[in-house]
Amino acid sequence: MTRGLIIFAREPLVGTVKTRLAQGLGSHRLATELYAAMLADVLAAAATLDDTRLLLFWALKNGAIPAVPVPPRATMFEQQGHDLGARMANAFETAFASGCETCCIIGSDAPDLPLEYIRRAFALLERAEAEVVFGPAEDGGYYLLGLRRFQRQLFEDIVWSSAEVLQTSQERARFCGLRTALLPPWRDIDTCEDLEAFQERPSRETAPQTLAAAQRLKGSATLCPTI
């Protein structure tokens, strides 16, 4: 089956990315540098999935695709929609319309996400063990969503960025009669506490640019004294 991995990304512009992390670091510039490193690690890891099509969807400010190094085989798009749910729904619809038979979406906030989790999601979908796969994030959302077929209802009337996103989405899937499966939980990097947790994980070595950027932050942060 043709696999498609959607990656949601933002152009690393100062003041537009990682705003909660910037508050803790006391610097939008430092937070942006860290995000650029996170994005680079996510794209580098995705590029190793040789059997998977890569669809990179950008949240753009000026409509121009940023000059950011991306895997040569990645197809790039602009995110379309009035909220996160609409943007994800439109991305999945585009992926399935382009020939993908199973599709997963991730963001650029978990640079050390094990590739095995992504492979496991595709395997569950391909074996028809699940029609929807969720990767639970520790904040109540999800770091990955996998679908066997497009279902727009999964993205409607969800309070995004709340602690109930995963629970509500699971309930919506069951209402639609879809079989679901869960991956192991993982933690995004959105706050100083998340960054500290990343630095303590053995898997941080799989995100070398993020790790290097985090190490450069030591001594620079004003409100994250433990970094």
N, C-alpha and C positions, 0 to 999 in steps of 0.2 A: 504494500500500500504506500502511496505517496505521502510522506510526512511533511508538514509545514510548521516551522517554528516562528511565531510572531514575536518580535522584540519591540517593546514600547520604549522610546528614548526621547530625551529632551536635548536641545542644543545647550551646551554648557556655557550659558551666559550669566555673568555675575548678577545676583539679585533675583534670578528666576528659578534656580534649582536649590534643593536641600535647604529650604528656609528655616526649618526647625533646627537642623544641625548648625546652621549659621548663627542662630541665636546662642546656642551653647558654646560655639567656638569664638563668638564675638567678632566674626568676620565672614561676610558673604564671599569674599575672594577665596579664602581658604576652603570654604564649603564647596565652591565651584571647582576648585582644583581637585578636591577629593572626588567629586562626582565625575569629572572627566576621567580620572583613573578608574573608577568603578565601571564606567561605560566601556572603557578600553578592555578591561578584564572580561566583562560579559561577552563582548563581541569576539574576543580572542578564543574564549571557551566555546562559543557557539560555532565558530569556524571549524572546529574539530569534529563536528557532527556531520560526517561526510555523506550520510544517507538521508539528510534532512534539508529541505529547502528553507532558506532564511529570508524572512520578510521583515524588513526594518521600517517601523512606522514612527515618524518624527512628529513631535509637538512643536510647531514652528511659530516664530513671532513675526517673521517678515515674508513667509512663503517660500524662502529659498533653502534648499537642502544644505546643511552646514558642511564645511570642509573638514570633516572628521574622518580619520582612517577607518574604513569598514571592510569586511571580508569581500573580496572581488565578486563572489557569486551571490551576494545579498541583493535582493530587489528592494528598492526604497520607495516609500510612499509618505504622504502627509496624513496625519491623523485627521479624521473628519467626524464631527459630532458636537453636540452642545454640552455633554458631560462625559465622564469617564465611561459610563455604561454604553452610551451611544458610540463612543469612539472604539471601544472594544468590539461591540457588535458589528460595526461596519468593517473593522479589520478582519474579523472571522469570516464575514460574508465575502470579502474580497479574496481571502485565502482559499476558501472552498470553491469559489467561482473560477479561480485560476487553476484548479485541478488537484488541490490537496484533498486527500481522503481522510486523514486524521490531522488534527491541528492543535497545537498548544501555544499559549501566550505567557510570556514572562516580562518583567520590567527590567530596569537597569539598576535596581537597588540592592541586589543580592549577588555581589561579584564572586563569592565563593560557593554559590549554590552547586552541589554535586551534580555533575552531568548524569550520573546514574539515576537521579530522581527524574530527569527529563526523559531518559530512555525508558524508565519504568512506566511513566505516564503513557508514552506511545504504545508500549507493549500491552498495557491494560486495554487501551482503545482498540488496538488491532486484533486482539484475541476476543473482542466483544465482551470482556468481563465487566466493562463499564462503558457508558455512553458519555459520562461526564467525570472528569478527574480533577480533584482540588488538591492543591498544595497548601496546607494551612500555614499562615503566618502567625507569629506570636502576638500580633496586635489585633487579632480577630478578623483580619482579611485573608487574602490568599496570595501567595507568591507565584503560583502557576494555576492556570485553568486549561484543561484539555477537553476537546470535544470530538465526537465521532461524526456528528452532523450539526449543521447550524441551527440554533434555536434562539431567536431574538428575545423571547420572553425571559430568558435567564438574566438579561441585562436591564430590564425595565423595573422602575419603581424600587430601586435599591438606594439606601442612604450611604453613598460612597464615603470612604475615609472614616467610617464609624466602626465600632467594635463588633457590630452585628452583621458585617458584610458576608462572612463565610456562612454563618447560620442561616441568614435569609436566603442566600444563594442555594444552599442545600435544600431548604424547604421548597424553593421555587422549582428546582430540578425534580424533586419528588412529585410535586403538583403536576408537572409536565409528563410524568410517567417515565422518567429517565433513570437508569441505574447509575449509581455514583460510586466512586472509590476515593480514598484519601491516601495521599503520600505522607511521608514523615514531615513533621513541622520544621520550619526554618525561620530565621530571623533576618529581616531586611536591615539596612543601615539608614535610619531616618533621624536618629538623635545621638547625642554623645554617649548615652548608655549603650546604644546599639553598636557604636564604633568600638567601645571598650570590649563588648562581648565578641565582636569580630576578631579583635587582636588576641583574644584568649582561645579562639577555636583552632584546633590543629589544621583545619581546612583553609585557614588564611593563606597558607603557602600556595594554594591554587589560584590566588588573586594577587600576583606579585606587584602590580602597579598600585593597587589599593593599599597593600601593606606598606609599600615604600612611601606613599603619600601620607599615610597615617603616622609613620615614623617621623616624617618631616614636620608634622604638626606638633610634636613634643616640644614644649617650651614656647610655642606660638599661641596656644589657646589661652584665653583669659577666663573662661567660665567652665572649662573642663579640666580641672586640676589633676585628674588622675591619668590623663592621656600622656 
